[in-house]
Amino acid sequence: MVNRTIENKKLGVKATIKENLRQRDLEAFGESRAAETGVSASQSRGANVRAAINAAWFTELTPAMTAEQVGDQIPAVVRLLGDWIDKIYVELIEIPPE
């Protein structure tokens, strides 16, 4: 199970994604994310962070940022958050074996 909180003190990052995300939360994420398909890895990570912000997935996000401010972050911050969001998304849609 992917931890719902991530922290990297050297980058000054701490983020928590709310528990019990539902289909409506994934749809809101997907609506924001769908506008940015067929992009590079860096663009994809930024799109993940923007979509999670727009879909109100975060209960905590340091450094504080709006979706429009994602591009102003250092790349390592966006990579850390974007890859983590990707793992959480995959876990959410996984069908458990019977």
Secondary structure by P-SEA (a helix, b strand, c coil): ccccbbbbccccbbbbccccccaaaaaaaaaaacccccccaaaaaaaaaaaaaaacccccccccccccccccccaaaaaaaaaaaaaaaaaaaccccc
